[in-house]
C-alpha cells in the first residue's frame, strides 16, 4: 500500500472492514498503525473498526499490543470442505509423528505470504514454539512455509522479497540471493530442514503434501530441539507421513 487514502475515501464500511482483514495477508501480527497503513485508513477509523473485529473475535489483541487473526475468523476458513477434509485425512499421520517424536507436529497451508496452521500436536517436553492452531506465520522463516514457498509460482518469491521480510534470528534468510538457491535445494531434496530460523534452539523437518493433481496443497513438519537436527529419523518420518497423507488425498507417484 502506498499510504492512507484521501479524506474522500468512497469505500463502503464493508470494504474497509475487509481491507483490515486483508492487511494480515502477508503478516502474522500487526500494530494498529501498521493495520491502518496497509488498509489505507485513517488511524481513528482503523481503531474503531479493529475494535469491532476484536469484539466479534475475528482479531485478537495480544499482551504486547499487537493484533493477530482470531480463532473465530480462522474457524470460518477451516469449515471449507477442502480444509476440513485435509485435517481429517492427515490427523492419523500427525498422531503417528507425535508418538515417534513427542515434539511439535504441524499441518499447514499457504495463505498469501504466510502459512496458516490447521493442526498442531505438542507434548509438554516439546521445544517451545509460537505456532498454534489458527496462527499465521511468515513463509520464509518456517519449515512448512519454506516447503510451500518452494512449490509456489516463482513470482511469489519476488512478492515476498519486495515485502521486506523480517529477519527473526541470525539464520533467517530474507533476500532473493539467499532464498532462491535455498528453495531449489528444497525442491531437489523433496523437503526442508532448518535450524534456529524462527525460534531459538529449534530444528524443523518439513515435507510437501500433494493432491490427486500432483499439486502441493499443504505441508507437514516436526519441530524439535536443535540438538536433534542430525537425527535422520525425523526427516525420514516426516517424508513418510507426507507421502501417506498425499496418497490418502489421491496422489500417486
C-alpha positions in Angstrom: 0.0 0.0 0.0 1.1 3.5 -0.8 -0.4 5.1 2.3 -3.7 6.3 3.7 -6.3 7.2 1.1 -7.5 10.8 0.8 -10.2 12.0 3.1 -12.7 11.4 0.3 -12.4 7.6 0.5 -15.6 6.3 -1.0 -15.2 2.7 0.0 -18.2 1.2 1.9 -17.9 0.2 5.5 -17.8 -3.4 4.4 -14.9 -2.7 2.0 -13.0 -1.1 4.8 -13.6 -4.0 7.2 -12.4 -6.4 4.5 -9.4 -4.2 3.9 -8.4 -4.7 7.6 -8.7 -8.5 7.1 -6.6 -8.3 4.0 -3.9 -6.4 6.0 -3.0 -9.7 7.6 -2.5 -11.5 4.3 1.3 -11.0 4.5 1.9 -10.7 8.2 1.1 -12.8 11.3 0.9 -9.8 13.7 0.5 -6.1 13.2 0.3 -2.9 15.3 -2.7 -0.6 14.9 -0.6 1.8 12.9 0.5 -0.9 10.5 -3.1 -2.1 10.1 -4.1 1.5 9.2 -1.3 1.8 6.7 -2.0 -1.5 5.0 -5.7 -0.9 4.9 -5.2 2.7 3.7 -7.3 4.0 6.6 -7.0 7.0 8.9 -5.8 5.8 12.3 -9.1 6.8 14.0 -11.1 4.7 11.5 -8.8 1.8 11.8 -9.0 2.0 15.6 -12.9 1.9 15.6 -13.1 -0.9 13.0 -10.4 -3.0 14.6 -12.2 -2.7 18.0 -15.3 -4.1 16.3 -13.3 -7.0 14.9 -11.9 -7.7 18.3 -15.3 -7.6 20.0 -16.6 -10.2 17.4 -13.5 -12.4 17.8 -12.1 -12.1 14.3 -9.0 -10.3 15.6 -7.3 -10.6 19.0 -5.0 -8.2 20.7 -2.0 -9.7 22.5 -0.4 -8.5 25.7 2.3 -7.0 23.5 -0.3 -4.7 21.9 0.0 -6.4 18.5 -3.1 -7.7 16.7 -3.5 -11.3 15.3 -6.1 -13.2 13.4 -8.6 -14.6 15.9 -10.0 -18.1 16.2 -13.5 -17.1 15.1 -12.3 -15.9 11.7 -10.0 -18.9 11.4 -12.8 -21.3 12.1 -14.8 -19.9 9.3 -11.9 -20.8 6.9 -11.5 -24.4 8.2 -15.2 -25.0 7.7 -14.4 -25.1 3.9 -14.7 -28.7 2.7 -11.1 -28.8 1.4 -9.5 -27.7 4.8 -11.9 -29.9 6.8 -11.1 -33.0 4.6 -7.3 -32.3 4.8 -7.3 -32.1 8.6 -9.4 -35.3 8.8 -7.2 -37.3 6.4 -3.9 -36.0 8.0 -4.7 -36.5 11.7 -3.8 -40.2 12.0 -0.4 -39.5 10.3 0.2 -36.5 12.6 -0.6 -38.6 15.6 1.9 -41.2 14.5 4.6 -38.5 14.1 3.8 -37.2 17.6 4.1 -40.7 19.1 7.5 -41.0 17.4 8.9 -37.7 18.4 6.9 -36.3 21.4 7.7 -32.9 19.8 5.6 -30.4 17.9 3.8 -31.7 14.8 2.3 -29.3 12.3 -0.1 -29.3 9.4 -0.2 -26.1 7.4 -1.3 -24.5 4.2 -0.2 -21.3 2.4 -2.2 -18.2 2.9 -0.8 -15.4 0.8 2.7 -14.6 2.0 2.0 -16.5 5.2 1.5 -20.1 6.4 -1.7 -21.0 8.3 -1.5 -23.8 10.8 -4.5 -26.1 10.5 -3.4 -28.5 13.2 -0.7 -28.9 15.9 0.0 -31.7 18.3 2.5 -31.0 21.0 3.9 -32.6 24.2 4.9 -31.0 27.4 8.6 -31.7 26.8 8.5 -30.3 23.2 10.6 -27.3 22.3 8.6 -24.0 22.9 7.2 -22.6 19.6 4.9 -19.7 18.8 2.9 -21.6 16.2 -0.6 -22.8 17.2 -3.8 -23.9 15.6 -5.1 -21.0 13.6 -1.9 -18.9 13.9 -0.3 -17.4 10.9 3.5 -17.1 10.4 5.7 -16.0 7.5 6.6 -18.4 4.7 10.3 -17.5 4.7 11.0 -18.3 8.4 9.3 -21.7 9.0 9.9 -25.2 7.7 6.4 -25.7 6.4 6.5 -22.2 4.9 9.7 -22.8 3.0 8.2 -26.0 1.6 5.1 -24.2 0.5 7.2 -21.4 -1.0 9.4 -23.8 -2.8 6.5 -25.2 -4.8 4.7 -21.9 -5.3 4.7 -19.9 -8.5 8.1 -18.1 -8.9 6.6 -14.7 -8.8 5.6 -15.3 -5.2 9.2 -15.2 -4.1 9.5 -11.8 -5.8 6.5 -10.6 -3.9 7.8 -11.9 -0.6 11.3 -10.3 -1.0 9.6 -7.0 -2.0 7.7 -7.0 1.2 10.9 -6.7 3.3 10.5 -9.9 5.3 11.6 -9.9 8.9 14.8 -11.4 10.0 13.8 -13.2 13.2 17.2 -14.8 14.0 20.7 -14.8 12.5 19.8 -17.9 10.4 16.6 -16.4 8.9 17.0 -15.9 5.2 15.3 -12.8 3.8 16.9 -11.9 0.5 16.5 -13.2 -3.1 20.2 -14.3 -3.2 19.6 -16.4 -0.1 16.2 -17.8 -0.7 16.3 -18.6 -4.4 19.0 -21.3 -4.2 17.6 -22.5 -0.8 14.2 -23.2 -2.5 15.9 -25.0 -5.3 17.7 -27.2 -2.8 14.4 -27.9 -1.1 12.7 -29.0 -4.3 15.7 -31.2 -5.1 15.7 -32.8 -1.7 11.9 -33.1 -1.5 11.8 -31.5 1.9 13.1 -28.6 4.0 15.2 -28.7 7.2 16.0 -25.6 9.2 17.8 -24.8 12.5 17.2 -21.7 14.6 15.4 -19.7 11.9 12.1 -18.8 13.6 12.6 -20.0 17.2 15.8 -20.3 19.1 17.0 -23.8 19.8 14.6 -25.4 17.4 15.0 -27.7 14.4 12.4 -28.3 11.8 11.9 -31.0 9.1 9.0 -30.4 6.7 7.7 -32.1 3.6 5.1 -31.3 1.0 1.6 -32.8 0.8 0.2 -33.3 -2.8 -3.3 -33.9 -4.0 -4.5 -36.1 -6.9 -3.3 -33.5 -9.5 0.3 -33.6 -8.0 -0.1 -30.0 -6.8 1.4 -29.2 -3.4 -1.5 -28.2 -1.2 -0.1 -28.4 2.3 3.0 -29.2 4.4 3.6 -31.4 7.4 6.5 -30.9 9.9 8.2 -31.9 13.1 9.7 -29.1 15.1 12.1 -30.5 17.7 15.1 -29.3 19.8 18.0 -28.1 17.8 20.4 -30.8 19.2 18.3 -33.4 17.3 18.9 -31.9 13.9 21.4 -34.6 13.0 18.9 -37.4 13.8 17.9 -38.9 10.4 14.7 -40.4 11.9 12.9 -37.0 11.9 13.2 -36.2 8.2 12.5 -39.8 7.3 9.3 -39.9 9.4 8.1 -36.6 8.1 8.7 -37.7 4.5 6.7 -41.0 5.1 3.9 -39.1 6.7 3.7 -36.6 3.8 3.5 -39.4 1.3 0.9 -41.2 3.3 -1.3 -38.1 3.5 -0.8 -37.4 -0.2 -1.8 -40.9 -1.1 -4.9 -40.6 1.1 -5.7 -37.4 -1.0 -5.5 -39.4 -4.2 -1.9 -38.7 -5.2 0.1 -41.3 -7.0 3.8 -41.0 -7.7 
